């Protein structure tokens, strides 16, 4: 690996670290942590009429690759905020299911609205050419990393 490649790699790491630190400074979603948002969106995408009880906690843990204690902590917080309900299967009390409440659905809508506003503001500040280039490069990175 040449010196230029190392330099570019180090610059990329520094920029990614800056982006990561932005999460802590972002006041746009102060009601919910990043993990809470992930679980809310997961529930929204995975709840369906085929299982009226909701989504199994085990599915949330495995699909999102979150440790069980962390999942439990986040679900407790979302339950305290009135965003989710826990349901139990009468035939298997060990299986706990999670459903969104009306409050949870409204919270997702607010998060999406605020997220879209932030993205629109960022894209306007970047300008059309830089915004398109950013999208192109992120998409290229995705394909490199996933091998698609």
Secondary structure by P-SEA (a helix, b strand, c coil): ccaaaaaaaaaaaaaaaaaaaccccccccccccaaaaaaaaaaaacccccccccccaaaaaaaacccaaaaaaaaaaaaaaccbbbbbccccccbbbbbbcaaaaaaaaaaaaaaaaaaaaaaaaacaaaaaaaaaaaaaaaaaaacc
